[in-house]
């Protein structure tokens, strides 16, 4: 017996004289076996817990952990036994549990198909043991994927559902197709999928299919062998380079049809054939693609093969545009101000109410990316320790058609601030649209070309009510 094995055996004897829980999961994190016989609980409580937990995702049972700091998922991602002396988690009821664990990967025919964990509850003595810091998402190398789940900043229900979906699909091997307008954050979602799953310690390679000509793109994807064409050398393609990891194909609908056929073959057969090679190479790569068109639009334009589309669309995620998630504008603005305060070494205090209201009215054709550029531009124009005001925003946003002379309170004799003038004009437009629409909020919002939620927000702000009374 080697010295290392002797040390491990000694550790087992010292720490696992008994166990009080056994948990087994499959490669996706779903609990397939749960046997808790912890003396801290009654026999009935243990039995009920075991029945309830089986079939659920590990994160549903222990929402405080992530795929990054779970010893079970670490065993799956590394294929090695995890000797975890201490792990602190909070269960779905909010209860704190401290355990010592021995976690073993389950391997079948050379593939990791799950993991099993033996646990000893030490919660009752946890105060005697100095707490060790568990690794977090940001403690791990990202290998090309720049973003993690916590980078998705939102209050929007649809976006929250997307975050839940990312956790659920992170360890699946199925292809994913992400839809979203330009600037909605497709790469943010794709990176988060990679960094939330067992492939996170493997390569993540992103490729824009619209940026390269067909002859270069083919060599990049599949690799080449010396003599395949003039000047060709033995070179790995990104499918070989990303083996075990993830390939992100942005603007997949821009990929030439001939390459789409080859990509479909790779997805089906899990092999690649480099240019000039006589033998295919096995690869284990998850493909995530994105497009700014919906499935119907893709089918109508015939920009992508139907068989490839359906293969990629095994799992689909549709990212809503910023105009449909206006409740996120304020927290995104706060995030970007903090970001550029650090980058520009400033101390801008925030965004004043008039400027925020103005931003919430904007159509945001460039979505979150445009909002970030607007805040970056404003940060360059405002002095440190001040608030961003309307006059600091980029000119292209604020140079709308001027209101006419009928704005309340505006005359040559009566001075009025720009903010008051804009709010008065906005209020008049809203009342006119509501009157023309017989006070139907949906119809008025369409006339004003703003989301219904935005109109409700402004009506409340200005105290606009159907009976004509207002507090503004």
C-alpha positions in Angstrom: 0.0 0.0 0.0 1.4 3.4 -1.0 1.9 6.2 1.5 -1.0 8.2 -0.1 -3.4 5.2 0.2 -2.3 4.7 3.8 -3.1 8.4 4.6 -6.5 8.1 2.9 -7.3 4.9 4.8 -6.4 6.6 8.0 -8.5 9.6 7.2 -11.5 7.3 6.5 -11.1 5.5 9.8 -10.8 8.7 11.7 -13.7 10.5 10.1 -16.1 7.8 9.0 -16.5 5.5 12.0 -20.1 5.9 11.0 -22.1 7.7 8.4 -25.7 9.1 8.6 -26.4 9.9 4.9 -25.8 8.5 1.5 -26.6 10.6 -1.7 -26.2 9.6 -5.3 -26.7 11.8 -8.3 -26.5 11.4 -12.1 -24.4 13.5 -14.3 -27.0 16.3 -14.5 -27.2 16.7 -10.7 -30.5 14.8 -10.3 -30.7 12.8 -7.1 -31.2 9.1 -7.9 -30.6 7.7 -4.4 -31.1 9.4 -1.0 -30.8 7.5 2.3 -30.6 9.7 5.4 -30.6 8.0 8.7 -29.4 10.9 10.8 -30.0 10.6 14.6 -30.7 14.3 14.7 -34.1 13.6 13.1 -36.9 11.2 13.8 -37.2 8.0 11.7 -40.3 9.5 10.1 -38.5 12.8 9.3 -35.7 10.9 7.7 -38.0 8.7 5.6 -40.1 11.6 4.4 -36.9 13.5 3.4 -35.6 10.6 1.5 -38.8 10.2 -0.5 -39.1 13.9 -1.2 -35.5 14.3 -2.4 -35.3 11.5 -5.0 -35.8 12.9 -8.5 -35.1 16.5 -7.6 -32.0 18.4 -8.6 -29.3 18.8 -6.0 -29.7 22.6 -6.1 -33.4 22.3 -5.2 -32.6 20.4 -2.1 -29.6 22.5 -1.1 -30.1 25.9 -2.8 -27.1 27.5 -1.1 -24.6 25.4 -3.1 -23.7 25.7 -6.7 -22.2 23.3 -9.2 -18.8 25.0 -8.5 -18.7 24.4 -4.8 -20.6 21.1 -4.6 -18.3 18.1 -3.7 -20.7 15.8 -5.7 -20.3 17.9 -8.8 -16.6 18.3 -8.3 -16.3 14.5 -8.3 -18.2 14.4 -11.6 -16.1 17.1 -13.2 -12.7 15.8 -12.1 -13.4 12.0 -12.1 -11.6 11.8 -8.8 -12.5 11.0 -5.2 -13.1 14.1 -3.1 -12.0 14.0 0.5 -14.0 17.0 1.8 -13.3 17.4 5.5 -16.1 20.0 6.0 -18.9 21.4 3.9 -21.5 23.9 5.1 -24.9 24.1 3.3 -28.4 25.4 3.9 -31.2 23.1 2.9 -34.5 24.1 1.2 -36.1 24.8 4.6 -33.3 27.3 5.5 -31.6 24.9 8.0 -27.9 24.9 8.3 -26.1 21.5 7.8 -22.4 20.9 8.3 -21.0 17.6 7.1 -17.8 15.7 6.5 -18.1 13.9 3.1 -16.4 11.2 1.1 -17.5 11.6 -2.6 -16.8 9.0 -5.3 -17.4 9.4 -9.0 -19.5 6.6 -10.7 -17.8 5.5 -13.9 -19.3 3.2 -16.5 -17.4 2.1 -19.6 -15.0 4.9 -19.2 -17.7 7.6 -18.8 -18.5 9.5 -15.6 -22.3 9.0 -15.2 -22.7 10.2 -11.6 -21.3 10.4 -8.1 -22.1 9.0 -4.7 -21.4 10.7 -1.4 -21.2 9.4 2.1 -21.8 12.1 4.7 -21.3 12.5 8.5 -23.3 15.3 10.1 -21.1 17.4 12.4 -23.5 20.4 12.7 -23.6 19.9 16.5 -19.9 20.5 16.8 -19.5 23.1 14.0 -18.8 25.9 16.4 -15.7 24.1 17.5 -14.3 24.0 14.0 -12.9 27.0 12.2 -15.0 27.5 9.0 -13.2 27.0 5.7 -14.1 29.1 2.7 -15.8 27.1 0.0 -14.8 27.9 -3.5 -17.2 30.2 -5.4 -17.8 30.7 -9.1 -15.2 33.5 -9.2 -12.6 31.3 -7.5 -12.5 29.1 -10.6 -10.7 29.7 -13.9 -13.1 30.6 -16.6 -11.2 29.2 -19.6 -12.5 31.7 -22.1 -16.0 32.0 -20.8 -16.1 35.5 -19.3 -19.4 35.4 -17.4 -21.0 33.4 -14.6 -24.6 33.2 -13.5 -24.3 36.0 -10.9 -23.4 38.4 -13.8 -26.9 38.2 -15.0 -28.4 41.2 -13.2 -32.2 41.3 -13.2 -35.5 41.7 -11.5 -37.5 40.5 -14.5 -39.5 37.3 -14.1 -38.6 36.0 -17.6 -34.9 36.6 -16.9 -35.2 34.9 -13.5 -36.7 31.9 -15.3 -33.8 31.9 -17.7 -31.3 31.8 -14.8 -33.2 28.8 -13.4 -33.1 27.1 -16.8 -29.3 27.7 -17.0 -28.9 25.7 -13.7 -31.2 22.9 -14.9 -29.5 22.4 -18.3 -25.9 23.2 -17.3 -24.8 19.6 -17.1 -26.8 18.3 -20.0 -25.0 17.2 -23.2 -27.7 18.5 -25.5 -27.2 21.3 -27.9 -28.6 24.7 -27.1 -30.0 27.5 -29.3 -30.1 31.0 -27.8 -32.4 33.6 -29.4 -32.1 37.3 -28.7 -31.9 40.7 -30.4 -28.5 42.3 -30.8 -27.3 43.5 -27.4 -29.6 41.4 -25.2 -26.7 39.4 -23.7 -26.5 36.1 -25.6 -22.9 35.6 -24.8 -23.7 36.3 -21.1 -26.2 33.5 -21.1 -24.0 31.1 -23.1 -20.9 31.7 -20.8 -23.1 31.1 -17.7 -24.3 27.8 -19.1 -20.7 26.7 -19.5 -19.5 28.0 -16.2 -22.4 26.5 -14.3 -21.8 22.9 -15.4 -19.2 20.1 -15.1 -17.5 21.4 -18.3 -16.4 24.6 -16.6 -12.8 23.5 -16.2 -12.6 22.6 -19.8 -12.1 25.0 -22.8 -14.8 27.4 -23.9 -14.3 28.7 -27.5 -16.5 31.3 -29.1 -16.6 31.8 -32.9 -18.6 34.4 -34.9 -19.8 32.6 -38.0 -20.4 35.8 -39.9 -16.9 37.2 -39.4 -14.9 34.7 -41.6 -15.1 33.4 -45.2 -16.1 29.8 -45.7 -12.6 28.5 -46.6 -11.1 29.9 -43.4 -14.1 29.0 -41.2 -13.9 25.3 -42.3 -10.3 24.9 -41.3 -10.9 26.7 -38.0 -13.8 24.4 -37.1 -12.4 21.0 -38.2 -8.7 21.4 -38.5 -6.4 20.5 -41.4 -3.6 18.1 -42.3 -0.4 19.0 -44.2 -1.0 18.9 -47.9 -4.7 19.4 -47.8 -4.3 22.6 -49.7 -1.5 25.0 -50.6 0.3 26.0 -47.4 -1.8 23.7 -45.2 -0.2 22.4 -42.0 -1.2 19.9 -39.4 -3.5 22.1 -37.3 -6.2 21.2 -34.8 -9.6 22.7 -35.3 -11.6 24.2 -32.5 -13.6 21.0 -32.1 -10.4 19.2 -31.1 -9.2 22.2 -29.1 -12.4 22.4 -27.2 -12.7 18.6 -26.5 -14.5 18.1 -23.2 -15.7 21.7 -23.2 -18.1 24.0 -25.1 -18.1 25.7 -28.5 -20.2 28.8 -28.9 -21.2 29.5 -32.5 -22.6 33.0 -32.7 -24.8 34.0 -35.7 -25.1 30.4 -36.7 -27.5 31.5 -39.5 -24.5 33.1 -41.3 -22.7 29.8 -41.6 -22.4 28.6 -45.2 -24.8 25.7 -46.1 -21.9 23.3 -47.0 -20.4 23.8 -43.5 -23.9 23.5 -41.9 -24.0 19.9 -43.4 -20.6 19.1 -41.9 -21.6 20.6 -38.5 -24.7 18.4 -38.5 -22.6 15.3 -39.1 -20.3 16.3 -36.2 -23.3 16.7 -33.8 -24.8 13.4 -34.9 -21.6 11.3 -34.9 -19.5 13.0 -32.3 -16.5 12.9 -34.7 -14.7 15.5 -36.9 -12.8 14.9 -40.1 -10.0 17.5 -40.5 -9.3 18.7 -44.1 -7.0 16.3 -45.8 -7.3 13.6 -43.2 -8.3 10.0 -43.9 -9.5 9.2 -40.4 -12.1 10.9 -38.2 -11.4 12.0 -34.6 -13.7 11.4 -31.7 -14.7 14.6 -29.8 -16.8 15.4 -26.8 -18.0 18.9 -27.3 -21.2 20.7 -26.3 -22.4 23.1 -29.0 -24.3 26.2 -28.1 -25.4 28.4 -31.0 -27.1 31.8 -31.1 -29.1 33.9 -33.5 -31.0 37.1 -33.5 -33.9 35.5 -35.3 -36.7 33.3 -34.1 -37.2 29.8 -35.4 -40.1 30.9 -37.6 -37.9 33.7 -39.1 -35.0 31.3 -39.6 -37.3 28.8 -41.4 -38.8 31.5 -43.5 -35.5 33.0 -44.6 -34.0 29.5 -45.2 -30.7 30.8 -43.8 -30.2 27.5 -41.9 -30.9 23.9 -42.7 -34.0 22.6 -41.1 -32.3 19.4 -39.9 -29.5 21.4 -38.3 -31.9 23.9 -36.7 -33.9 21.1 -35.1 -30.7 19.4 -33.9 -29.4 22.6 -32.3 -32.8 23.6 -30.9 -32.9 20.6 -28.6 -32.9 23.2 -25.8 -33.9 26.7 -26.6 -33.6 30.0 -24.6 -35.2 33.2 -25.7 -33.8 36.4 -24.2 -36.4 39.2 -23.9 -35.4 42.7 -25.3 -34.7 45.4 -22.8 -38.0 47.2 -23.7 -39.8 44.2 -22.2 -37.9 44.3 -19.0 -37.9 48.0 -18.0 -37.8 47.1 -14.3 -34.2 46.1 -15.0 -33.1 49.5 -16.3 -32.5 51.0 -12.9 -30.4 48.2 -11.5 -28.5 47.9 -14.7 -27.7 51.6 -14.6 -26.5 51.2 -11.0 -24.3 48.4 -12.1 -22.8 50.2 -15.0 -22.2 53.4 -13.0 -20.3 51.3 -10.4 -18.3 49.6 -13.2 -17.2 52.8 -14.8 -16.6 54.6 -11.5 -14.0 51.9 -10.9 -12.6 52.1 -14.5 -12.5 55.9 -14.7 -11.6 56.3 -11.0 -14.6 58.5 -10.4 -17.3 58.8 -7.8 -20.4 59.6 -9.7 -23.3 59.4 -7.3 -25.9 58.0 -9.6 -28.7 59.0 -12.0 -31.2 61.7 -11.2 -34.9 60.9 -11.4 -35.5 62.9 -14.7 -32.7 61.1 -16.5 -33.9 57.7 -15.2 -37.5 58.4 -16.4 -36.1 59.4 -19.7 -34.1 56.2 -20.1 -37.1 54.1 -19.1 -39.0 55.7 -22.0 -36.4 54.8 -24.6 -37.0 52.1 -27.1 -33.5 50.6 -26.7 -33.1 49.1 -30.1 -29.6 48.2 -29.0 -30.8 46.7 -25.8 -28.5 46.3 -22.7 -25.4 46.9 -24.8 -26.8 50.3 -25.9 -27.7 51.1 -22.3 -24.2 50.4 -21.2 -22.7 52.6 -23.9 -25.1 55.4 -22.9 -24.0 55.2 -19.3 -20.3 55.0 -20.3 -20.7 58.1 -22.5 -22.5 60.0 -19.7 -19.8 59.0 -17.2 -17.3 60.8 -19.4 -19.4 64.0 -19.4 -20.2 64.3 -15.7 -18.0 65.5 -12.9 -17.1 63.2 -10.1 -19.3 63.3 -7.0 -22.2 64.5 -9.1 -25.4 62.9 -10.4 -25.9 62.1 -14.1 -28.5 64.4 -15.5 -30.4 64.7 -18.8 -27.8 67.1 -20.2 -25.1 64.4 -19.7 -26.8 61.8 -21.8 -25.6 61.4 -25.5 -27.2 63.9 -27.9 -28.7 61.3 -30.2 -31.0 60.2 -27.3 -32.2 63.6 -26.3 -32.5 65.4 -29.7 -36.2 64.5 -30.3 -38.7 66.8 -31.9 -39.2 69.8 -29.6 -42.6 70.2 -27.9 -44.9 72.9 -29.2 -45.7 76.1 -27.4 -48.7 74.7 -25.7 -46.8 73.0 -22.9 -48.2 73.9 -19.6 -46.3 76.6 -17.8 -44.1 77.5 -20.8 -44.1 81.1 -22.1 -41.7 83.9 -22.7 -42.6 85.5 -19.4 -42.5 82.3 -17.3 -39.2 80.5 -17.1 -39.3 76.7 -16.8 -36.6 74.1 -16.4 -35.8 71.6 -19.1 -36.8 68.8 -16.7 -40.2 70.3 -15.9 -40.9 71.1 -19.6 -40.1 67.5 -20.6 -42.3 66.0 -17.9 -45.2 68.4 -18.7 -45.0 67.4 -22.4 -44.8 63.7 -21.5 -47.8 64.0 -19.3 -49.8 65.7 -22.0 -48.9 63.0 -24.6 -50.0 60.3 -22.2 -53.3 61.9 -21.4 -54.0 62.5 -25.2 -53.1 58.8 -26.0 -55.4 57.6 -23.2 -58.3 59.8 -24.3 -57.9 58.6 -27.9 -57.8 55.0 -26.7 -60.8 55.4 -24.4 -58.5 54.8 -21.4 -57.5 51.3 -22.5 -54.0 51.0 -21.2 -52.8 48.5 -23.9 -54.1 50.6 -26.8 -52.6 53.8 -25.4 -49.2 52.1 -24.9 -49.2 51.0 -28.5 -49.9 54.6 -29.6 -47.1 55.8 -27.5 -44.9 53.0 -28.6 -43.9 52.0 -25.1 -44.4 48.9 -23.0 -47.7 48.7 -21.0 -45.6 48.4 -17.8 -43.8 51.6 -18.7 -47.2 53.4 -19.2 -48.5 52.2 -15.8 -45.3 53.4 -14.2 -45.7 56.9 -15.7 -49.4 57.2 -14.9 -48.6 56.4 -11.3 -45.7 58.9 -11.3 -47.9 61.7 -12.6 -51.0 60.7 -10.8 -53.0 60.3 -14.0 -56.4 58.8 -13.4 -59.5 58.2 -15.6 -61.6 60.7 -13.6 -59.2 63.5 -14.7 -57.8 64.1 -11.3 -54.0 64.2 -11.1 -51.4 65.0 -8.4 -49.0 66.5 -10.9 
